[in-house]
């Protein structure tokens, strides 16, 4: 049996949208269950419902990094 697909998509200046069945644990090992097919995880650090997004990013003017940084490749490799 194959595992269901999981995707993580950062919204522009917003949260990470996580789609699919995942188990979310904090640094203490506490598990957070969600019955939703998609959850929004805080990226700005200001949410009052961490690790979940509560929309605070739009109130504080959070500006995320433009794009992911790709690893540098050795010259002559591709």
SEFIZA-3560 file (N, C-alpha, C; in Angstrom, 3 decimals):
REM SEFIZA-3560
<numar><xx>0.838</xx><yy>-1.173</yy><zz>0.000</zz><atom>N</atom></numar>
<numar><xx>0.000</xx><yy>0.000</yy><zz>0.000</zz><atom>CA</atom></numar>
<numar><xx>0.888</xx><yy>1.242</yy><zz>0.000</zz><atom>C</atom></numar>
<numar><xx>0.567</xx><yy>2.226</yy><zz>-0.807</zz><atom>N</atom></numar>
<numar><xx>1.382</xx><yy>3.437</yy><zz>-0.869</zz><atom>CA</atom></numar>
<numar><xx>0.876</xx><yy>4.478</yy><zz>0.117</zz><atom>C</atom></numar>
<numar><xx>1.820</xx><yy>5.262</yy><zz>0.611</zz><atom>N</atom></numar>
<numar><xx>1.480</xx><yy>6.340</yy><zz>1.540</zz><atom>CA</atom></numar>
<numar><xx>0.796</xx><yy>7.477</yy><zz>0.790</zz><atom>C</atom></numar>
<numar><xx>-0.154</xx><yy>8.166</yy><zz>1.435</zz><atom>N</atom></numar>
<numar><xx>-0.765</xx><yy>9.318</yy><zz>0.777</zz><atom>CA</atom></numar>
<numar><xx>0.267</xx><yy>10.426</yy><zz>0.596</zz><atom>C</atom></numar>
<numar><xx>0.111</xx><yy>11.199</yy><zz>-0.448</zz><atom>N</atom></numar>
<numar><xx>1.051</xx><yy>12.276</yy><zz>-0.739</zz><atom>CA</atom></numar>
<numar><xx>0.877</xx><yy>13.430</yy><zz>0.239</zz><atom>C</atom></numar>
<numar><xx>1.991</xx><yy>13.987</yy><zz>0.647</zz><atom>N</atom></numar>
<numar><xx>2.004</xx><yy>15.159</yy><zz>1.521</zz><atom>CA</atom></numar>
<numar><xx>2.729</xx><yy>16.267</yy><zz>0.776</zz><atom>C</atom></numar>
<numar><xx>2.174</xx><yy>17.480</yy><zz>0.838</zz><atom>N</atom></numar>
<numar><xx>2.860</xx><yy>18.623</yy><zz>0.237</zz><atom>CA</atom></numar>
<numar><xx>2.892</xx><yy>19.768</yy><zz>1.228</zz><atom>C</atom></numar>
<numar><xx>3.959</xx><yy>20.560</yy><zz>1.153</zz><atom>N</atom></numar>
<numar><xx>4.125</xx><yy>21.747</yy><zz>1.995</zz><atom>CA</atom></numar>
<numar><xx>4.376</xx><yy>22.909</yy><zz>1.056</zz><atom>C</atom></numar>
<numar><xx>3.496</xx><yy>23.916</yy><zz>1.131</zz><atom>N</atom></numar>
<numar><xx>3.590</xx><yy>25.064</yy><zz>0.247</zz><atom>CA</atom></numar>
<numar><xx>3.600</xx><yy>26.351</yy><zz>1.071</zz><atom>C</atom></numar>
<numar><xx>4.653</xx><yy>27.169</yy><zz>0.961</zz><atom>N</atom></numar>
<numar><xx>4.648</xx><yy>28.440</yy><zz>1.671</zz><atom>CA</atom></numar>
<numar><xx>3.782</xx><yy>29.454</yy><zz>0.918</zz><atom>C</atom></numar>
<numar><xx>2.906</xx><yy>30.128</yy><zz>1.644</zz><atom>N</atom></numar>
<numar><xx>2.143</xx><yy>31.213</yy><zz>1.039</zz><atom>CA</atom></numar>
<numar><xx>2.973</xx><yy>32.482</yy><zz>1.109</zz><atom>C</atom></numar>
<numar><xx>2.845</xx><yy>33.330</yy><zz>0.121</zz><atom>N</atom></numar>
<numar><xx>3.624</xx><yy>34.565</yy><zz>0.098</zz><atom>CA</atom></numar>
<numar><xx>3.335</xx><yy>35.381</yy><zz>1.350</zz><atom>C</atom></numar>
<numar><xx>4.375</xx><yy>35.627</yy><zz>2.142</zz><atom>N</atom></numar>
<numar><xx>4.284</xx><yy>36.380</yy><zz>3.393</zz><atom>CA</atom></numar>
<numar><xx>3.234</xx><yy>35.820</yy><zz>4.340</zz><atom>C</atom></numar>
<numar><xx>3.060</xx><yy>34.496</yy><zz>4.291</zz><atom>N</atom></numar>
<numar><xx>2.068</xx><yy>33.841</yy><zz>5.141</zz><atom>CA</atom></numar>
<numar><xx>2.571</xx><yy>32.511</yy><zz>5.645</zz><atom>C</atom></numar>
<numar><xx>1.657</xx><yy>31.644</yy><zz>6.030</zz><atom>N</atom></numar>
<numar><xx>2.027</xx><yy>30.369</yy><zz>6.637</zz><atom>CA</atom></numar>
<numar><xx>2.460</xx><yy>29.315</yy><zz>5.634</zz><atom>C</atom></numar>
<numar><xx>2.931</xx><yy>28.192</yy><zz>6.159</zz><atom>N</atom></numar>
<numar><xx>3.143</xx><yy>26.998</yy><zz>5.365</zz><atom>CA</atom></numar>
<numar><xx>1.821</xx><yy>26.242</yy><zz>5.332</zz><atom>C</atom></numar>
<numar><xx>1.334</xx><yy>25.895</yy><zz>4.151</zz><atom>N</atom></numar>
<numar><xx>0.156</xx><yy>25.046</yy><zz>4.036</zz><atom>CA</atom></numar>
<numar><xx>0.628</xx><yy>23.611</yy><zz>3.892</zz><atom>C</atom></numar>
<numar><xx>0.174</xx><yy>22.748</yy><zz>4.786</zz><atom>N</atom></numar>
<numar><xx>0.550</xx><yy>21.346</yy><zz>4.774</zz><atom>CA</atom></numar>
<numar><xx>-0.690</xx><yy>20.543</yy><zz>4.396</zz><atom>C</atom></numar>
<numar><xx>-0.603</xx><yy>19.858</yy><zz>3.265</zz><atom>N</atom></numar>
<numar><xx>-1.720</xx><yy>19.046</yy><zz>2.782</zz><atom>CA</atom></numar>
<numar><xx>-1.337</xx><yy>17.581</yy><zz>2.873</zz><atom>C</atom></numar>
<numar><xx>-2.222</xx><yy>16.791</yy><zz>3.434</zz><atom>N</atom></numar>
<numar><xx>-1.974</xx><yy>15.361</yy><zz>3.561</zz><atom>CA</atom></numar>
<numar><xx>-1.913</xx><yy>14.946</yy><zz>5.016</zz><atom>C</atom></numar>
<numar><xx>-1.858</xx><yy>13.656</yy><zz>5.226</zz><atom>N</atom></numar>
<numar><xx>-1.842</xx><yy>13.102</yy><zz>6.579</zz><atom>CA</atom></numar>
<numar><xx>-0.439</xx><yy>13.189</yy><zz>7.170</zz><atom>C</atom></numar>
<numar><xx>-0.288</xx><yy>14.003</yy><zz>8.199</zz><atom>N</atom></numar>
<numar><xx>0.998</xx><yy>14.148</yy><zz>8.874</zz><atom>CA</atom></numar>
<numar><xx>0.786</xx><yy>14.060</yy><zz>10.381</zz><atom>C</atom></numar>
<numar><xx>1.844</xx><yy>13.716</yy><zz>11.096</zz><atom>N</atom></numar>
<numar><xx>1.845</xx><yy>13.785</yy><zz>12.549</zz><atom>CA</atom></numar>
<numar><xx>2.734</xx><yy>14.951</yy><zz>12.919</zz><atom>C</atom></numar>
<numar><xx>2.190</xx><yy>15.904</yy><zz>13.632</zz><atom>N</atom></numar>
<numar><xx>2.931</xx><yy>17.098</yy><zz>14.014</zz><atom>CA</atom></numar>
<numar><xx>3.307</xx><yy>16.983</yy><zz>15.482</zz><atom>C</atom></numar>
<numar><xx>4.614</xx><yy>17.088</yy><zz>15.779</zz><atom>N</atom></numar>
<numar><xx>5.109</xx><yy>17.029</yy><zz>17.154</zz><atom>CA</atom></numar>
<numar><xx>5.929</xx><yy>18.275</yy><zz>17.448</zz><atom>C</atom></numar>
<numar><xx>5.800</xx><yy>18.777</yy><zz>18.689</zz><atom>N</atom></numar>
<numar><xx>6.626</xx><yy>19.914</yy><zz>19.073</zz><atom>CA</atom></numar>
<numar><xx>7.940</xx><yy>19.415</yy><zz>19.665</zz><atom>C</atom></numar>
<numar><xx>8.773</xx><yy>20.329</yy><zz>20.149</zz><atom>N</atom></numar>
<numar><xx>10.097</xx><yy>19.973</yy><zz>20.654</zz><atom>CA</atom></numar>
<numar><xx>10.027</xx><yy>19.053</yy><zz>21.868</zz><atom>C</atom></numar>
<numar><xx>8.922</xx><yy>19.076</yy><zz>22.593</zz><atom>N</atom></numar>
<numar><xx>8.745</xx><yy>18.206</yy><zz>23.761</zz><atom>CA</atom></numar>
<numar><xx>8.147</xx><yy>16.855</yy><zz>23.398</zz><atom>C</atom></numar>
<numar><xx>7.819</xx><yy>16.664</yy><zz>22.117</zz><atom>N</atom></numar>
<numar><xx>7.232</xx><yy>15.407</yy><zz>21.678</zz><atom>CA</atom></numar>
<numar><xx>5.712</xx><yy>15.373</yy><zz>21.730</zz><atom>C</atom></numar>
<numar><xx>5.099</xx><yy>16.495</yy><zz>22.122</zz><atom>N</atom></numar>
<numar><xx>3.648</xx><yy>16.562</yy><zz>22.171</zz><atom>CA</atom></numar>
<numar><xx>3.088</xx><yy>16.505</yy><zz>20.757</zz><atom>C</atom></numar>
<numar><xx>2.120</xx><yy>15.620</yy><zz>20.528</zz><atom>N</atom></numar>
<numar><xx>1.516</xx><yy>15.490</yy><zz>19.209</zz><atom>CA</atom></numar>
<numar><xx>0.296</xx><yy>16.389</yy><zz>19.090</zz><atom>C</atom></numar>
<numar><xx>0.150</xx><yy>17.001</yy><zz>17.925</zz><atom>N</atom></numar>
<numar><xx>-1.006</xx><yy>17.830</yy><zz>17.617</zz><atom>CA</atom></numar>
<numar><xx>-1.789</xx><yy>17.131</yy><zz>16.514</zz><atom>C</atom></numar>
<numar><xx>-3.011</xx><yy>16.789</yy><zz>16.796</zz><atom>N</atom></numar>
<numar><xx>-3.861</xx><yy>16.107</yy><zz>15.830</zz><atom>CA</atom></numar>
<numar><xx>-4.714</xx><yy>17.141</yy><zz>15.101</zz><atom>C</atom></numar>
<numar><xx>-4.994</xx><yy>16.867</yy><zz>13.856</zz><atom>N</atom></numar>
<numar><xx>-5.885</xx><yy>17.715</yy><zz>13.083</zz><atom>CA</atom></numar>
<numar><xx>-6.774</xx><yy>16.829</yy><zz>12.239</zz><atom>C</atom></numar>
<numar><xx>-8.031</xx><yy>17.145</yy><zz>12.213</zz><atom>N</atom></numar>
<numar><xx>-8.981</xx><yy>16.404</yy><zz>11.391</zz><atom>CA</atom></numar>
<numar><xx>-9.071</xx><yy>17.020</yy><zz>10.000</zz><atom>C</atom></numar>
<numar><xx>-8.382</xx><yy>18.120</yy><zz>9.776</zz><atom>N</atom></numar>
<numar><xx>-8.438</xx><yy>18.824</yy><zz>8.494</zz><atom>CA</atom></numar>
<numar><xx>-7.500</xx><yy>18.194</yy><zz>7.474</zz><atom>C</atom></numar>
<numar><xx>-7.864</xx><yy>18.309</yy><zz>6.210</zz><atom>N</atom></numar>
<numar><xx>-7.019</xx><yy>17.804</yy><zz>5.130</zz><atom>CA</atom></numar>
<numar><xx>-5.826</xx><yy>18.722</yy><zz>4.898</zz><atom>C</atom></numar>
<numar><xx>-5.965</xx><yy>20.009</yy><zz>5.273</zz><atom>N</atom></numar>
<numar><xx>-4.896</xx><yy>21.003</yy><zz>5.126</zz><atom>CA</atom></numar>
<numar><xx>-4.778</xx><yy>21.781</yy><zz>6.423</zz><atom>C</atom></numar>
<numar><xx>-3.531</xx><yy>21.948</yy><zz>6.896</zz><atom>N</atom></numar>
<numar><xx>-3.290</xx><yy>22.786</yy><zz>8.070</zz><atom>CA</atom></numar>
<numar><xx>-2.347</xx><yy>23.914</yy><zz>7.684</zz><atom>C</atom></numar>
<numar><xx>-2.424</xx><yy>25.030</yy><zz>8.399</zz><atom>N</atom></numar>
<numar><xx>-1.557</xx><yy>26.185</yy><zz>8.162</zz><atom>CA</atom></numar>
<numar><xx>-0.631</xx><yy>26.336</yy><zz>9.367</zz><atom>C</atom></numar>
<numar><xx>0.673</xx><yy>26.260</yy><zz>9.121</zz><atom>N</atom></numar>
<numar><xx>1.665</xx><yy>26.389</yy><zz>10.182</zz><atom>CA</atom></numar>
<numar><xx>2.292</xx><yy>27.774</yy><zz>10.158</zz><atom>C</atom></numar>
<numar><xx>2.416</xx><yy>28.372</yy><zz>11.337</zz><atom>N</atom></numar>
<numar><xx>2.969</xx><yy>29.713</yy><zz>11.480</zz><atom>CA</atom></numar>
<numar><xx>4.406</xx><yy>29.773</yy><zz>10.988</zz><atom>C</atom></numar>
<numar><xx>4.707</xx><yy>30.831</yy><zz>10.246</zz><atom>N</atom></numar>
<numar><xx>6.069</xx><yy>31.085</yy><zz>9.773</zz><atom>CA</atom></numar>
<numar><xx>6.616</xx><yy>32.380</yy><zz>10.347</zz><atom>C</atom></numar>
<numar><xx>5.725</xx><yy>33.254</yy><zz>10.836</zz><atom>N</atom></numar>
<numar><xx>6.168</xx><yy>34.573</yy><zz>11.289</zz><atom>CA</atom></numar>
<numar><xx>6.633</xx><yy>34.571</yy><zz>12.741</zz><atom>C</atom></numar>
<numar><xx>6.202</xx><yy>33.567</yy><zz>13.514</zz><atom>N</atom></numar>
<numar><xx>6.599</xx><yy>33.480</yy><zz>14.917</zz><atom>CA</atom></numar>
<numar><xx>5.696</xx><yy>34.249</yy><zz>15.860</zz><atom>C</atom></numar>
<numar><xx>4.681</xx><yy>34.934</yy><zz>15.371</zz><atom>N</atom></numar>
<numar><xx>3.844</xx><yy>35.771</yy><zz>16.216</zz><atom>CA</atom></numar>
<numar><xx>2.464</xx><yy>35.189</yy><zz>16.505</zz><atom>C</atom></numar>
<numar><xx>2.143</xx><yy>34.031</yy><zz>15.974</zz><atom>N</atom></numar>
<numar><xx>0.828</xx><yy>33.436</yy><zz>16.198</zz><atom>CA</atom></numar>
<numar><xx>0.615</xx><yy>33.137</yy><zz>17.675</zz><atom>C</atom></numar>
<numar><xx>-0.600</xx><yy>33.340</yy><zz>18.153</zz><atom>N</atom></numar>
<numar><xx>-0.924</xx><yy>32.991</yy><zz>19.535</zz><atom>CA</atom></numar>
<numar><xx>-1.418</xx><yy>31.548</yy><zz>19.631</zz><atom>C</atom></numar>
<numar><xx>-1.476</xx><yy>30.868</yy><zz>18.491</zz><atom>N</atom></numar>
<numar><xx>-1.900</xx><yy>29.461</yy><zz>18.490</zz><atom>CA</atom></numar>
<numar><xx>-0.833</xx><yy>28.569</yy><zz>17.855</zz><atom>C</atom></numar>
<numar><xx>0.453</xx><yy>28.914</yy><zz>18.110</zz><atom>N</atom></numar>
<numar><xx>1.560</xx><yy>28.126</yy><zz>17.562</zz><atom>CA</atom></numar>
<numar><xx>1.372</xx><yy>26.654</yy><zz>17.897</zz><atom>C</atom></numar>
<numar><xx>1.686</xx><yy>25.771</yy><zz>17.027</zz><atom>N</atom></numar>
<numar><xx>2.401</xx><yy>25.963</yy><zz>15.780</zz><atom>CA</atom></numar>
<numar><xx>1.507</xx><yy>26.366</yy><zz>14.613</zz><atom>C</atom></numar>
<numar><xx>0.222</xx><yy>26.564</yy><zz>14.902</zz><atom>N</atom></numar>
<numar><xx>-0.713</xx><yy>26.879</yy><zz>13.831</zz><atom>CA</atom></numar>
<numar><xx>-0.790</xx><yy>28.380</yy><zz>13.575</zz><atom>C</atom></numar>
<numar><xx>-1.121</xx><yy>28.744</yy><zz>12.358</zz><atom>N</atom></numar>
<numar><xx>-1.259</xx><yy>30.145</yy><zz>11.958</zz><atom>CA</atom></numar>
<numar><xx>-2.595</xx><yy>30.689</yy><zz>12.454</zz><atom>C</atom></numar>
<numar><xx>-2.574</xx><yy>31.911</yy><zz>12.975</zz><atom>N</atom></numar>
<numar><xx>-3.822</xx><yy>32.570</yy><zz>13.372</zz><atom>CA</atom></numar>
<numar><xx>-4.062</xx><yy>33.866</yy><zz>12.603</zz><atom>C</atom></numar>
<numar><xx>-3.267</xx><yy>34.109</yy><zz>11.556</zz><atom>N</atom></numar>
<numar><xx>-3.446</xx><yy>35.301</yy><zz>10.733</zz><atom>CA</atom></numar>
<numar><xx>-2.666</xx><yy>36.519</yy><zz>11.197</zz><atom>C</atom></numar>
<numar><xx>-1.916</xx><yy>36.414</yy><zz>12.289</zz><atom>N</atom></numar>
<numar><xx>-1.168</xx><yy>37.555</yy><zz>12.819</zz><atom>CA</atom></numar>
<numar><xx>-0.160</xx><yy>38.097</yy><zz>11.819</zz><atom>C</atom></numar>
<numar><xx>0.369</xx><yy>37.243</yy><zz>10.937</zz><atom>N</atom></numar>
<numar><xx>1.364</xx><yy>37.687</yy><zz>9.956</zz><atom>CA</atom></numar>
<numar><xx>0.877</xx><yy>38.892</yy><zz>9.155</zz><atom>C</atom></numar>
<numar><xx>-0.420</xx><yy>38.938</yy><zz>8.860</zz><atom>N</atom></numar>
<numar><xx>-0.946</xx><yy>40.055</yy><zz>8.064</zz><atom>CA</atom></numar>
<numar><xx>-1.047</xx><yy>41.332</yy><zz>8.887</zz><atom>C</atom></numar>
<numar><xx>-1.145</xx><yy>41.208</yy><zz>10.209</zz><atom>N</atom></numar>
<numar><xx>-1.248</xx><yy>42.388</yy><zz>11.075</zz><atom>CA</atom></numar>
<numar><xx>0.111</xx><yy>43.000</yy><zz>11.391</zz><atom>C</atom></numar>
<numar><xx>1.167</xx><yy>42.173</yy><zz>11.369</zz><atom>N</atom></numar>
<numar><xx>2.490</xx><yy>42.670</yy><zz>11.752</zz><atom>CA</atom></numar>
<numar><xx>3.379</xx><yy>42.979</yy><zz>10.549</zz><atom>C</atom></numar>
<numar><xx>2.867</xx><yy>42.740</yy><zz>9.346</zz><atom>N</atom></numar>
<numar><xx>3.650</xx><yy>43.027</yy><zz>8.145</zz><atom>CA</atom></numar>
<numar><xx>4.775</xx><yy>42.044</yy><zz>7.905</zz><atom>C</atom></numar>
<numar><xx>4.551</xx><yy>40.775</yy><zz>8.246</zz><atom>N</atom></numar>
<numar><xx>5.570</xx><yy>39.751</yy><zz>8.042</zz><atom>CA</atom></numar>
<numar><xx>5.980</xx><yy>39.677</yy><zz>6.580</zz><atom>C</atom></numar>
<numar><xx>7.283</xx><yy>39.678</yy><zz>6.339</zz><atom>N</atom></numar>
<numar><xx>7.823</xx><yy>39.554</yy><zz>4.982</zz><atom>CA</atom></numar>
<numar><xx>8.753</xx><yy>38.345</yy><zz>4.962</zz><atom>C</atom></numar>
<numar><xx>8.343</xx><yy>37.310</yy><zz>4.253</zz><atom>N</atom></numar>
<numar><xx>9.119</xx><yy>36.076</yy><zz>4.178</zz><atom>CA</atom></numar>
<numar><xx>10.233</xx><yy>36.207</yy><zz>3.155</zz><atom>C</atom></numar>
<numar><xx>11.163</xx><yy>35.262</yy><zz>3.216</zz><atom>N</atom></numar>
<numar><xx>12.208</xx><yy>35.189</yy><zz>2.202</zz><atom>CA</atom></numar>
<numar><xx>11.529</xx><yy>35.018</yy><zz>0.846</zz><atom>C</atom></numar>
<numar><xx>12.118</xx><yy>35.580</yy><zz>-0.172</zz><atom>N</atom></numar>
<numar><xx>11.526</xx><yy>35.525</yy><zz>-1.514</zz><atom>CA</atom></numar>
<numar><xx>11.317</xx><yy>34.104</yy><zz>-2.000</zz><atom>C</atom></numar>
<numar><xx>12.367</xx><yy>33.320</yy><zz>-2.035</zz><atom>N</atom></numar>
<numar><xx>12.315</xx><yy>31.966</yy><zz>-2.562</zz><atom>CA</atom></numar>
<numar><xx>13.291</xx><yy>31.085</yy><zz>-1.788</zz><atom>C</atom></numar>
<numar><xx>13.126</xx><yy>29.791</yy><zz>-1.927</zz><atom>N</atom></numar>
<numar><xx>14.054</xx><yy>28.851</yy><zz>-1.293</zz><atom>CA</atom></numar>
<numar><xx>15.426</xx><yy>28.998</yy><zz>-1.931</zz><atom>C</atom></numar>
<numar><xx>16.456</xx><yy>28.802</yy><zz>-1.139</zz><atom>N</atom></numar>
<numar><xx>17.827</xx><yy>28.880</yy><zz>-1.638</zz><atom>CA</atom></numar>
<numar><xx>18.247</xx><yy>27.479</yy><zz>-2.040</zz><atom>C</atom></numar>
<numar><xx>18.664</xx><yy>27.343</yy><zz>-3.277</zz><atom>N</atom></numar>
<numar><xx>19.112</xx><yy>26.038</yy><zz>-3.754</zz><atom>CA</atom></numar>
<numar><xx>20.582</xx><yy>25.856</yy><zz>-3.384</zz><atom>C</atom></numar>
<numar><xx>20.972</xx><yy>24.606</yy><zz>-3.185</zz><atom>N</atom></numar>
<numar><xx>22.365</xx><yy>24.307</yy><zz>-2.864</zz><atom>CA</atom></numar>
<numar><xx>23.240</xx><yy>24.661</yy><zz>-4.049</zz><atom>C</atom></numar>
<numar><xx>24.421</xx><yy>25.200</yy><zz>-3.761</zz><atom>N</atom></numar>
<numar><xx>25.368</xx><yy>25.530</yy><zz>-4.824</zz><atom>CA</atom></numar>
<numar><xx>25.886</xx><yy>24.234</yy><zz>-5.433</zz><atom>C</atom></numar>
<numar><xx>26.004</xx><yy>24.206</yy><zz>-6.738</zz><atom>N</atom></numar>
<numar><xx>26.524</xx><yy>23.023</yy><zz>-7.405</zz><atom>CA</atom></numar>
<numar><xx>27.972</xx><yy>23.244</yy><zz>-7.771</zz><atom>C</atom></numar>
<numar><xx>28.710</xx><yy>22.150</yy><zz>-7.827</zz><atom>N</atom></numar>
<numar><xx>30.106</xx><yy>22.204</yy><zz>-8.224</zz><atom>CA</atom></numar>
<numar><xx>30.198</xx><yy>22.669</yy><zz>-9.679</zz><atom>C</atom></numar>
<numar><xx>31.195</xx><yy>23.491</yy><zz>-10.008</zz><atom>N</atom></numar>
<numar><xx>31.357</xx><yy>23.895</yy><zz>-11.416</zz><atom>CA</atom></numar>
<numar><xx>31.485</xx><yy>22.662</yy><zz>-12.317</zz><atom>C</atom></numar>
<numar><xx>30.799</xx><yy>22.681</yy><zz>-13.430</zz><atom>N</atom></numar>
<numar><xx>30.872</xx><yy>21.589</yy><zz>-14.405</zz><atom>CA</atom></numar>
<numar><xx>29.898</xx><yy>20.456</yy><zz>-14.116</zz><atom>C</atom></numar>
<numar><xx>29.077</xx><yy>20.581</yy><zz>-13.052</zz><atom>N</atom></numar>
<numar><xx>28.077</xx><yy>19.543</yy><zz>-12.777</zz><atom>CA</atom></numar>
<numar><xx>26.693</xx><yy>20.127</yy><zz>-12.974</zz><atom>C</atom></numar>
<numar><xx>25.778</xx><yy>19.292</yy><zz>-13.335</zz><atom>N</atom></numar>
<numar><xx>24.396</xx><yy>19.753</yy><zz>-13.477</zz><atom>CA</atom></numar>
<numar><xx>23.437</xx><yy>18.624</yy><zz>-13.287</zz><atom>C</atom></numar>
//
